[in-house]
């Protein structure tokens, strides 16, 4: 879990201070590193400022730090999440003659976006929310993963006399901390939604003027913060495939997905709630890990923990056991 935030507006001290407050409000999301980046100003002195709070998972070196600038395309990204198919994407880009300094997923997705544009968003398999700046066209691309696992909150100014037009962040509290929105007001529609559904239905939030970017959706903004395009790059299919998959195919898909999820340069852990789903996932992790048992954090590793995971999975009818 990382934290991203940014502003399109005048590149002045007031907006820099606002971005710093947004970043500080999300320090808990990224204890391993912090970075900020500012574009070149336009004729009015406007541009984009990006910030990143890092939780290191892949490529723990400084080459994986963000916001990341691509040496080849000049594109810049601030990214929260993981791209599970980055190894396959990396090989595909290398076949085009590309090379990378970083061993992580951020550099791969950034190069893909820089070279192939919006088409590359649909190639990403993972959980993500990101902001990518194209310095040639002076456009900002915001995108959120297919199922909306990673959040991205957005607010746009309706006042043409303000010194900012767009702010965004991984958390709503960060937008409030910016100090740019004035006095926050509760959205009556959000209250009605919460009473009726038990939660606020997106893209609305509890605060007027702040929205969530929709899952499986991207939006492009120009250097003045005006929205120039938006589109769903993925939608849940309207009907199930025919014929439906058999048990063996489902098992293969689950194992492949789990193996991709285990990509990490730091120790991984499994926290079990004792339910069928989490126990089954723990057993799959044991089966698909490169070194069985290696996904357990040292403090959690041990026969008792592993036996508990296997017992719960076996209760689901899984005949496999952990070693």
C-alpha positions as CSV (number, residue, x, y, z in Angstrom):
1,X,0.0,0.0,0.0
2,X,1.5,3.3,-1.2
3,X,0.0,6.8,-1.2
4,X,-0.2,9.0,-4.2
5,X,-1.4,12.6,-4.5
6,X,-1.1,15.5,-7.0
7,X,-2.3,18.9,-8.1
8,X,-2.8,20.6,-11.4
9,X,-2.5,24.3,-10.8
10,X,-0.1,27.2,-10.4
11,X,3.4,26.0,-9.5
12,X,3.6,28.3,-6.5
13,X,4.4,27.9,-2.8
14,X,0.8,27.8,-1.7
15,X,0.1,24.7,-3.9
16,X,3.4,23.1,-2.9
17,X,2.4,23.5,0.8
18,X,-1.0,22.0,0.0
19,X,0.6,19.0,-1.6
20,X,2.9,18.6,1.4
21,X,-0.1,18.5,3.7
22,X,-1.7,15.9,1.5
23,X,1.4,13.8,1.6
24,X,1.8,14.1,5.4
25,X,-1.8,12.9,5.8
26,X,-0.9,9.7,4.1
27,X,2.5,9.0,5.7
28,X,1.1,5.8,7.2
29,X,0.6,4.4,3.7
30,X,4.3,4.6,2.8
31,X,6.9,4.3,5.6
32,X,9.8,3.3,3.2
33,X,10.2,6.4,1.2
34,X,8.9,9.7,0.0
35,X,9.3,11.7,-3.2
36,X,7.8,14.6,-5.1
37,X,8.1,15.9,-8.7
38,X,7.1,19.1,-10.4
39,X,6.6,19.6,-14.2
40,X,7.9,22.6,-16.2
41,X,5.4,25.5,-16.0
42,X,3.4,26.6,-19.0
43,X,3.1,30.2,-20.1
44,X,0.7,30.9,-17.2
45,X,3.0,29.3,-14.6
46,X,0.7,26.2,-14.3
47,X,1.7,22.6,-14.4
48,X,1.4,19.3,-12.4
49,X,2.9,18.4,-9.0
50,X,3.1,14.7,-8.0
51,X,3.8,13.1,-4.7
52,X,4.4,9.6,-3.5
53,X,4.6,7.7,-0.2
54,X,6.4,4.4,-0.8
55,X,5.8,1.0,0.7
56,X,8.6,-1.1,-0.9
57,X,7.5,-4.5,-2.3
58,X,9.4,-4.9,-5.6
59,X,12.8,-3.4,-6.3
60,X,13.8,-2.1,-2.9
61,X,16.6,0.1,-4.4
62,X,16.5,3.7,-5.3
63,X,15.8,2.7,-8.9
64,X,12.3,1.9,-7.8
65,X,11.6,5.2,-6.1
66,X,8.7,7.4,-7.2
67,X,7.5,9.6,-8.7
68,X,9.5,7.8,-11.4
69,X,10.7,9.5,-14.6
70,X,11.2,7.3,-17.6
71,X,14.6,8.0,-19.3
72,X,13.3,6.9,-22.7
73,X,9.9,8.6,-23.0
74,X,10.1,11.4,-20.4
75,X,6.8,10.2,-18.9
76,X,6.4,10.4,-15.1
77,X,4.3,8.3,-12.8
78,X,3.1,8.1,-9.2
79,X,1.6,4.6,-8.7
80,X,-0.1,2.7,-5.9
81,X,-0.5,-1.0,-6.2
82,X,1.1,-4.0,-7.9
83,X,1.1,-5.2,-11.6
84,X,1.0,-8.9,-11.4
85,X,1.8,-9.6,-15.1
86,X,4.8,-7.2,-15.2
87,X,7.3,-10.0,-16.0
88,X,5.4,-10.9,-19.1
89,X,5.0,-7.2,-20.1
90,X,8.7,-6.7,-19.5
91,X,9.6,-9.5,-21.8
92,X,7.3,-8.2,-24.5
93,X,8.9,-4.7,-24.2
94,X,12.4,-6.2,-24.3
95,X,11.5,-7.9,-27.5
96,X,10.8,-4.4,-28.9
97,X,14.4,-3.5,-27.9
98,X,13.6,-1.8,-24.6
99,X,15.8,-2.2,-21.5
100,X,15.3,-1.2,-17.8
101,X,17.3,0.0,-14.9
102,X,14.7,-1.1,-12.3
103,X,13.7,-4.7,-11.7
104,X,10.2,-3.7,-10.5
105,X,6.8,-3.3,-12.0
106,X,6.6,0.5,-12.0
107,X,9.3,0.9,-14.6
108,X,7.6,-1.6,-16.9
109,X,4.1,-0.1,-16.7
110,X,5.6,3.4,-17.2
111,X,7.5,2.4,-20.3
112,X,4.4,0.7,-21.7
113,X,2.3,3.8,-21.1
114,X,4.9,6.0,-22.7
115,X,5.3,3.9,-25.8
116,X,1.8,2.6,-26.4
117,X,-0.4,5.2,-24.7
118,X,-3.9,4.5,-23.5
119,X,-3.9,1.0,-25.1
120,X,-1.4,-0.1,-22.5
121,X,-3.8,0.6,-19.6
122,X,-5.9,-2.4,-20.7
123,X,-2.8,-4.7,-20.6
124,X,-2.3,-4.2,-16.9
125,X,-3.3,-7.1,-14.7
126,X,-3.2,-6.2,-11.0
127,X,-4.5,-3.7,-8.4
128,X,-3.5,-0.2,-9.1
129,X,-4.3,3.5,-9.1
130,X,-1.9,5.8,-10.8
131,X,-1.3,9.3,-12.2
132,X,1.0,9.5,-15.3
133,X,2.1,12.8,-16.9
134,X,2.9,13.1,-20.6
135,X,5.3,16.1,-20.8
136,X,5.1,16.3,-24.6
137,X,1.3,16.6,-24.8
138,X,1.1,18.0,-21.3
139,X,-1.6,15.6,-20.3
140,X,-2.3,13.8,-17.0
141,X,-3.7,10.3,-17.1
142,X,-5.5,8.9,-14.0
143,X,-6.6,5.3,-14.0
144,X,-7.9,2.7,-11.5
145,X,-7.8,-1.1,-11.6
146,X,-10.6,-3.2,-13.0
147,X,-12.3,-4.0,-9.7
148,X,-11.5,-0.8,-7.9
149,X,-9.2,-2.5,-5.3
150,X,-7.0,0.6,-5.0
151,X,-8.8,4.0,-4.4
152,X,-8.4,7.3,-6.1
153,X,-10.3,10.4,-4.9
154,X,-10.7,13.4,-7.2
155,X,-11.8,17.0,-6.7
156,X,-12.1,19.7,-9.4
157,X,-12.4,23.4,-8.8
158,X,-15.6,25.1,-10.1
159,X,-14.1,28.5,-9.5
160,X,-12.1,29.9,-12.5
161,X,-10.3,32.3,-10.2
162,X,-8.6,29.7,-8.1
163,X,-4.9,28.8,-8.5
164,X,-5.7,25.1,-8.9
165,X,-8.1,23.1,-11.0
166,X,-7.6,19.4,-10.0
167,X,-6.4,17.6,-6.9
168,X,-6.3,13.8,-6.3
169,X,-5.1,11.4,-3.7
170,X,-5.3,7.8,-2.4
171,X,-7.4,8.9,0.5
172,X,-10.2,11.4,1.0
173,X,-8.6,12.7,4.2
174,X,-5.6,13.9,2.1
175,X,-7.8,16.1,-0.1
176,X,-9.4,17.6,3.0
177,X,-5.9,18.1,4.5
178,X,-4.9,20.1,1.4
179,X,-6.8,23.1,2.6
180,X,-7.9,23.9,-0.9
181,X,-11.5,22.8,-0.6
182,X,-12.7,25.2,2.0
183,X,-15.2,24.0,4.6
184,X,-16.2,20.4,3.8
185,X,-19.9,19.8,3.5
186,X,-21.7,16.5,3.9
187,X,-23.3,15.3,0.7
188,X,-27.1,14.6,1.3
189,X,-27.1,11.9,-1.5
190,X,-24.3,10.1,0.4
191,X,-26.4,10.2,3.6
192,X,-29.4,8.7,1.7
193,X,-27.2,6.1,0.1
194,X,-25.6,5.1,3.4
195,X,-29.1,4.8,5.1
196,X,-30.5,2.8,2.2
197,X,-27.5,0.6,1.3
198,X,-25.4,0.6,4.4
199,X,-22.6,2.3,2.4
200,X,-22.0,5.2,0.0
201,X,-22.4,4.1,-3.6
202,X,-19.6,5.4,-5.8
203,X,-18.6,7.6,-7.5
204,X,-20.1,9.7,-4.7
205,X,-18.3,10.2,-1.4
206,X,-19.5,11.6,2.0
207,X,-18.1,15.0,1.0
208,X,-19.6,17.3,-1.6
209,X,-17.2,17.9,-4.5
210,X,-15.1,14.8,-4.0
211,X,-15.6,11.7,-6.1
212,X,-14.0,8.3,-6.6
213,X,-12.6,7.5,-10.0
214,X,-14.7,4.5,-11.2
215,X,-13.2,1.0,-11.3
216,X,-11.8,0.0,-14.7
217,X,-11.9,3.6,-15.8
218,X,-9.3,6.2,-16.9
219,X,-9.6,9.9,-17.4
220,X,-7.3,12.4,-19.2
221,X,-6.8,16.0,-18.2
222,X,-4.9,18.8,-20.0
223,X,-2.4,21.0,-18.4
224,X,-5.1,23.3,-17.2
225,X,-7.0,20.5,-15.5
226,X,-9.8,20.2,-18.0
227,X,-11.0,16.7,-18.7
228,X,-10.4,15.9,-22.3
229,X,-11.3,12.2,-22.4
230,X,-12.5,9.3,-20.2
231,X,-13.4,5.7,-20.8
232,X,-14.0,2.3,-19.2
233,X,-11.1,0.2,-20.3
234,X,-12.7,-2.9,-18.7
235,X,-16.2,-4.0,-17.7
236,X,-17.7,-7.0,-16.0
237,X,-19.0,-9.2,-18.8
238,X,-22.8,-9.1,-19.0
239,X,-23.2,-12.9,-19.1
240,X,-21.2,-15.9,-18.1
241,X,-19.1,-17.7,-20.8
242,X,-20.6,-20.8,-22.5
243,X,-19.7,-23.4,-21.8
244,X,-18.7,-22.6,-18.2
245,X,-15.3,-23.8,-17.1
246,X,-14.7,-27.1,-15.4
247,X,-13.1,-27.7,-12.0
248,X,-9.7,-28.3,-13.4
249,X,-9.7,-25.1,-15.4
250,X,-10.8,-23.1,-12.4
251,X,-8.1,-24.7,-10.2
252,X,-5.5,-23.8,-12.9
253,X,-6.6,-20.1,-13.0
254,X,-6.6,-19.8,-9.2
255,X,-3.1,-21.3,-9.0
256,X,-1.8,-19.0,-11.7
257,X,-3.3,-16.0,-10.1
258,X,-1.9,-16.9,-6.7
259,X,1.6,-17.4,-8.1
260,X,1.5,-14.0,-9.7
261,X,0.4,-12.5,-6.4
262,X,3.4,-13.9,-4.6
263,X,5.9,-11.8,-6.5
264,X,7.8,-9.8,-3.9
265,X,11.3,-8.7,-2.8
266,X,10.2,-8.7,0.9
267,X,8.9,-11.5,3.1
268,X,5.2,-12.2,2.7
269,X,2.7,-13.3,5.3
270,X,-0.8,-14.9,5.4
271,X,-3.2,-13.7,8.0
272,X,-6.0,-16.3,8.4
273,X,-9.5,-15.4,9.5
274,X,-10.4,-19.1,9.8
275,X,-12.9,-18.9,7.0
276,X,-13.0,-21.2,3.9
277,X,-11.8,-18.6,1.4
278,X,-8.7,-17.3,3.3
279,X,-7.7,-20.9,4.3
280,X,-8.0,-22.1,0.7
281,X,-5.9,-19.1,-0.5
282,X,-3.2,-19.9,2.2
283,X,-3.1,-23.5,0.9
284,X,-2.8,-22.3,-2.7
285,X,0.1,-20.0,-1.7
286,X,1.9,-23.0,-0.1
287,X,1.4,-25.1,-3.3
288,X,2.5,-22.4,-5.7
289,X,5.3,-20.8,-3.8
290,X,8.8,-21.2,-5.3
291,X,10.0,-22.4,-1.9
292,X,7.2,-24.0,0.1
293,X,6.6,-22.2,3.3
294,X,8.6,-19.2,2.1
295,X,5.6,-16.9,1.9
296,X,5.3,-16.9,5.7
297,X,6.8,-14.0,7.6
298,X,9.5,-15.3,10.0
299,X,7.4,-14.4,13.0
300,X,4.5,-16.4,11.7
301,X,6.4,-19.3,10.2
302,X,6.2,-22.6,12.0
303,X,4.5,-26.1,12.0
304,X,1.6,-24.9,14.1
305,X,0.8,-22.1,11.6
306,X,1.2,-24.3,8.6
307,X,-0.8,-27.1,10.0
308,X,-3.7,-24.7,10.9
309,X,-3.7,-23.5,7.2
310,X,-3.8,-27.0,5.9
311,X,-6.4,-28.2,8.3
312,X,-8.8,-25.4,7.3
313,X,-8.1,-26.0,3.6
314,X,-8.6,-29.7,3.9
315,X,-12.0,-29.0,5.4
316,X,-12.9,-27.5,2.1
317,X,-12.1,-30.8,0.4
318,X,-8.6,-30.0,-0.8
319,X,-6.4,-33.1,-0.6
320,X,-3.1,-31.3,-0.8
321,X,-1.0,-30.6,2.3
322,X,1.8,-28.2,3.1
323,X,5.3,-29.5,3.7
